Amino acid sequence: MNFALVTGGSRGIGRAVSLNLAEMGFYILVNYRNNLAEAETTLALIREKGSDGELMPFDVASQEEVERALGKWQTAHEGEYISVVVNNAGIRKDALLMWMKNEEWNEVINTNLHSFLYVTRFLLKDMLLKRWGRIINVVSLSGLKGLPGQANYSAAKAGVIGATKALAQEVAKKNVTVNAVAPGFIKTDMTSDLDEGQLKTMIPAGRFGNPEEVAAVVSFLASRQASYVTGAVINVNGGLYT
């Protein structure tokens, strides 16, 4: 059985990724922090696809919670390993830098950047021993271009992009690929507070994207067909930034 972990897998892009990977035959570990109802809905949809999975509640910003949850899973699945990890969980706490509070900076950095270290480092050894793995990081237009009011979010996502490129070079010989997908404006809960009518005038495609359009790229990167793609950052932004 092939196992895939999707952090922040209960809603939005995470849900779409979970469903696509389920269609590819993966058993999906759906990580979430608080919203059990949405996570259960995602798991039900996975089962409708003919696959299966389980819920994995933990806070990706907490090294202790990450290692406890993943360690417990590994103990219960001796001889098996998580071959695909999609680091998708993230939060925004937008503010102009001159007004930004320390906690707004730290919470965004912890959830969006430190989580990459905690989750990936814990699962990497098994991928290297088995000589196959896929690490896919959902970053953002903010991490490439920078967006005003998002110095914290832009810094975190830019950090993950740099880590993606570095780690890709460390593990390529073991058939482990490391890539990033950088969505632009996608219709999810995270962008529900944005003025879509105004922002879409800036986008060459003339619209916000859908989670499924991001998930399609993630699914390709998780496949064996993407074995020669590593260290890449793929934009999914309707031409807004190239």
N, C-alpha and C positions, 0 to 999 in steps of 0.2 A: 504494500500500500504506500502511496506517495502522499506526504503530509505537507501542507502549506499553512503558515501562520500569517494572518493579516491583522496588523495592529490597527485599532480604530475601525474594526471591520463591521460594526453594527449599522452604520448609516452612510449615506452619500457615496463618495468614491470608494470607500472601504467595502460597502455592501456590493457595489457593482463589481469590484475586483473579486470578492468572495464568490459571487455567482458565476463569473467567467471561469475562474479556476476550478470550480465544481464541475462545470461542463467539460473541462479538460480531464476530469477523473481524479482530481485531488480531493483528499479528505481535509476539510477546512477547519482550522483552529481560529475561531472568531474571538479576537480580543476586544474588550470594551472596558470602560472604567465604571460608569454609573448606570447607564440606561439599559437595564435588563430587558425591558419590553421590546425595544428595537433590536437588541441582539437575538432574542428569541424569534422575532420575525425573520431576521436574516437566516437563522438556522433552519426555519421551516421552509424558506424559499430554496435553500441549498438542497434540502431533501426532495423538494418538488423537481429539482433538476436531475434526480436519480443518484445523487451522491450523498455524502453524510459529513458530519462534523461534530464539533463540541464547542461549548462556550469557555473562554478563558478570561475571567475577570482579573485584571491587575492594572495598576497605574504605571505606564511606561516611563514616567519620570522618576520612579522609585527603583533604585537598583535592587533593594531588598525584595520588593514585590515581584519584580521581573524574574530574579533568580529563584525565588521560592516557587513561583508558578511553573516556570519552565523546567526546573529541577524535578518537581513532582511529576510532571508529564514524562520526563525522560526515565524516571524510576519505574513508572507504570508501563513503559513501552520499550523494554530492553531489547536491543538489537535493531530498533527502528530509529529513524531520525527525521527531523524537519528539514526537507531539502529546499524549500522555497520560503523566504521571508519577505514580506512586503511591509516596509516601515512606512505606514501611512498615517498613524495617529498624529494629530496636531491641534494646536489652539492658536487663536489670535487675541491679542489685547492691544488694540491700536491706540496710539497717542503720539502727539508731537514730542520729539525727544526732550525739549526743554521742560515739558510737563510730565514726562514719563517717570513713574514711581519705580523704585528698585524692584518691588515685587512683580510689577508688570513686565519688566525686563527678565527677571530670573525665572518666572513661571513659563514664559515662552521659550527661553533658552533650554530649560530643563526638559520640557515636554517635546520640543521639536528637534533638539540637537543631542542632548545627553542620552535620550532614549535610543538613538541610533547606536551609541556605544554599548549600552546595557544589553539590548536585545541581540544585536549582531554578534558581539563578542562571545556571548554565551552559546550561540548556536553554531559559530564558525568552525570550531574544532571538529565536530561531526561531519560537516560538509567536506573539510579537508581530508579527513580519514577515509571517507567514502568516495572521495575524488569526483564529486558532482554537487553543485549547488547553484542557487539563484538568489541573489540579494538585490532587491528592487526598492529604491527609496523614492517616495513621493515628495518632491520638493515644491518649487513654486516659481512663477514669474518673478515674485518678489526677491528671490535669492539670486536671480540673474541680473535683473534690471534695477532692483531697488524701487520701493514705492513709498511716497511720503506718508508719514503717520505709521509706518511699519518698520522702523529701524530695528526693533527687537526681532520681529518675524523675518525680515530680510537677512539679518545677521545669522540667525539660526539656520535658515534654509541655505544660505551661501556656505555656511560651515559644513552642512551635510553634502553639498555638491563637491567641496574640496575633499572631504573624507571618501566620497564615492570614487573619485579619480585615483586617490592614493591607494585605497584598499584593492581596487581592481588590479593594480600592478603587483600587489603582494601575492595574490591568490590565483592568478590566471593559469599558471602551470598545473594547478590541481583541478582544472575544469570547473572552477567556481567563477561565475561572472557577477559583476557589481555594476549596476546602472541606476540612473535616476530618470524620473519622468517629471517634467515641470509643467503643471497645468497653469493656464491663465485663469480667466473668470469662468468658473463652472457653477452651474445651478445646484447648490447644496445648502444645508443649514448654515455653513460657515460664511456664505456670501449673501444670505437672506437680508442682511442689513444694508447692503450696497444698493445704489441707485442704478438699476440695470438699464433703464431707459437712457440715462445720460452716458453711462460707460460703454454701451454697445456701439455708440457712434464712433468710438476710438478704434474699434476692432474691425479689421478688413473683412472678416466673415460676416459682420453685422449682427452678431448674436453671442450670447453666452453659450458655453459648451455644456454637454451632458456628462454625467458620471460614466456612462457606458463608453463614451469616446476615449476617456482616460483609461478605463479598464481594458479596452482592446489593446492598447499599447503595452500595458503591464503584462497582459497575458502572452503577448508575443515574446517579451523579454524573459518570461518564465518558461518558455518552451525550449525544446532541444534545437529547434530551427535557429535560435538566437545564440548559438554557442560561440560565434565569432564576434559577437557584439559585447564589449565590456568597456567600462570607463566612460560610457556615453551619457549625455544629458539630452533627452528628447523633449522638445517643446510641444505642448498640446494647447495652443492658445489662439487659434483662428487667425494667425498672422500678425498678432499684436506686437510681438517682439521676436526677432530672428537673429 
